[in-house]
């Protein structure tokens, strides 16, 4: 395709109806809204994780308290995970990968309840002295947020949304 100036252009012509398509705008809004939501939650999660780690250091008036506080926190978080948030165990990355592959278990792996539990249990672990990171849980949380935005927006491309949120 050539332009009127003799230069080669391989971009297809932009059609007005294509730009103004309601379906395309809904898709854009889902992606942008999901991206903003994932960003805000990720930043808030990072801030809270830093505060939880600081809390652990402030709770250690005596170093030997770590021998009581850390195992107690692990027992509590294990009980909470099994009782109220099954599926929240693990780093979060394998769960996001499994949700991309599994069609019938996506909601179980990336539900809003599980997302809230993942955040709370990660913060509890950090406040108890666990040497865990927030990066893996952030992947699962981001995937869950983007999947939920896609469901609200009526989009059916769940695999791509999970990948984008991750």
Wavefront OBJ file of the C-alpha trace (Angstrom):
o trace
v 0.000 0.000 0.000
v 1.408 3.388 -0.870
v 0.509 6.802 0.416
v 0.104 9.894 -1.680
v 3.729 10.852 -0.868
v 5.139 7.651 -2.354
v 6.117 6.063 0.977
v 5.213 2.504 1.840
v 2.773 2.006 4.692
v 1.778 -1.419 5.957
v -0.729 -0.247 8.559
v -4.351 -0.924 7.625
v -6.506 2.146 7.194
v -8.331 3.187 10.357
v -12.035 3.121 9.840
v -14.288 5.417 11.790
v -16.802 2.705 12.656
v -13.948 0.569 13.956
v -12.808 3.338 16.313
v -16.301 4.056 17.567
v -17.348 0.436 18.046
v -19.086 -0.064 21.399
v -17.661 -3.557 21.763
v -14.106 -2.305 21.248
v -14.600 0.489 23.783
v -16.005 -1.936 26.323
v -12.954 -4.137 25.806
v -10.632 -1.149 26.241
v -12.434 -0.062 29.394
v -12.173 -3.553 30.860
v -8.437 -3.685 30.184
v -7.733 -0.154 31.415
v -10.025 -0.455 34.417
v -8.523 -3.811 35.314
v -5.000 -2.491 34.880
v -5.688 0.460 37.168
v -7.322 -1.807 39.759
v -4.431 -4.298 39.659
v -1.935 -1.447 40.005
v -3.710 0.143 42.943
v -4.159 -3.140 44.785
v -0.540 -4.127 44.118
v 0.793 -0.847 45.477
v -1.467 -1.051 48.536
v -0.405 -4.667 49.072
v 3.297 -3.711 48.868
v 2.764 -0.886 51.356
v 0.879 -3.184 53.753
v 3.551 -5.875 53.408
v 6.233 -3.394 54.430
v 4.145 -2.320 57.432
v 3.607 -5.973 58.435
v 7.337 -6.644 58.348
v 7.957 -3.521 60.428
v 5.322 -4.711 62.905
v 7.201 -7.993 63.358
v 10.397 -6.114 64.159
v 8.575 -3.894 66.662
v 6.974 -6.905 68.361
v 10.373 -8.411 69.038
v 11.143 -6.623 72.266
v 13.236 -9.650 73.145
v 14.748 -11.811 70.381
v 13.535 -15.043 71.988
v 9.924 -13.947 71.329
v 10.443 -14.985 67.714
v 10.511 -18.621 68.903
v 6.931 -18.203 70.129
v 5.514 -15.634 67.712
v 6.611 -17.180 64.406
v 5.418 -20.775 64.992
v 2.185 -19.482 66.526
v 1.546 -17.324 63.486
v 2.241 -20.273 61.177
v -0.250 -22.456 63.031
v -2.879 -19.709 62.942
v -2.392 -18.979 59.234
v -2.508 -22.697 58.369
v -5.761 -23.088 60.251
v -7.262 -19.977 58.628
v -6.186 -21.118 55.160
v -7.699 -24.578 55.565
v -10.857 -23.427 57.328
v -11.825 -20.215 55.528
v -9.636 -19.875 52.428
v -8.991 -23.286 50.869
v -6.878 -22.825 47.775
v -4.959 -19.870 49.171
v -1.946 -22.034 49.951
v 1.106 -21.680 47.755
v 2.888 -18.809 46.143
v 0.144 -17.789 43.720
v 2.024 -18.268 40.466
v 1.102 -21.971 40.014
v -2.516 -21.103 40.826
v -2.607 -18.442 38.092
v -1.080 -20.887 35.598
v -3.589 -23.573 36.569
v -6.472 -21.106 36.235
v -5.371 -20.272 32.696
v -5.436 -23.947 31.757
v -8.554 -25.059 33.635
v -11.889 -23.837 32.387
v -14.132 -25.212 35.113
v -12.001 -24.297 38.166
v -11.135 -20.671 37.366
v -13.540 -19.207 39.893
v -12.252 -21.548 42.595
v -8.633 -20.518 41.979
v -9.255 -16.801 41.388
v -12.300 -15.844 43.445
v -12.642 -12.531 45.254
v -12.878 -14.326 48.607
v -9.694 -16.254 47.897
v -7.984 -13.037 46.812
v -8.860 -11.306 50.065
v -7.690 -14.351 52.007
v -4.435 -14.494 50.076
v -3.680 -10.881 50.929
v -4.660 -11.249 54.599
v -2.718 -14.482 55.099
v 0.380 -13.089 53.411
v 0.273 -10.036 55.661
v -0.267 -12.234 58.715
v 2.716 -14.360 57.740
v 4.926 -11.312 57.283
v 3.782 -9.881 60.625
v 4.691 -13.220 62.196
v 8.202 -13.264 60.777
v 7.767 -15.566 57.811
v 10.365 -15.246 55.083
v 7.787 -14.987 52.344
v 7.481 -12.507 49.541
v 4.476 -10.706 48.178
v 5.409 -11.157 44.518
v 3.803 -14.590 44.029
v 0.586 -13.645 45.810
v 0.461 -10.424 43.781
v 0.421 -12.513 40.591
v -2.625 -14.483 41.771
v -4.349 -11.355 43.087
v -3.759 -9.475 39.824
v -5.071 -12.391 37.765
v -8.192 -12.594 39.938
v -8.874 -8.866 39.650
v -8.492 -8.842 35.868
v -10.670 -11.958 35.501
v -13.400 -10.355 37.615
v -13.208 -7.140 35.560
v -13.628 -9.234 32.418
v -16.653 -10.992 33.885
v -18.234 -7.656 34.817
v -17.506 -6.323 31.337
v -18.977 -9.373 29.627
v -15.698 -10.495 28.069
v -15.163 -14.160 27.375
v -11.399 -14.190 26.839
v -10.537 -15.366 30.345
v -7.143 -16.857 29.477
v -5.867 -13.561 28.102
v -7.297 -11.604 31.012
v -5.638 -13.918 33.533
v -2.324 -13.504 31.745
v -2.718 -9.712 31.568
v -3.569 -9.505 35.276
v -0.684 -11.737 36.246
l 1 2 3 4 5 6 7 8 9 10 11 12 13 14 15 16 17 18 19 20 21 22 23 24 25 26 27 28 29 30 31 32 33 34 35 36 37 38 39 40 41 42 43 44 45 46 47 48 49 50 51 52 53 54 55 56 57 58 59 60 61 62 63 64 65 66 67 68 69 70 71 72 73 74 75 76 77 78 79 80 81 82 83 84 85 86 87 88 89 90 91 92 93 94 95 96 97 98 99 100 101 102 103 104 105 106 107 108 109 110 111 112 113 114 115 116 117 118 119 120 121 122 123 124 125 126 127 128 129 130 131 132 133 134 135 136 137 138 139 140 141 142 143 144 145 146 147 148 149 150 151 152 153 154 155 156 157 158 159 160 161 162 163 164 165 166
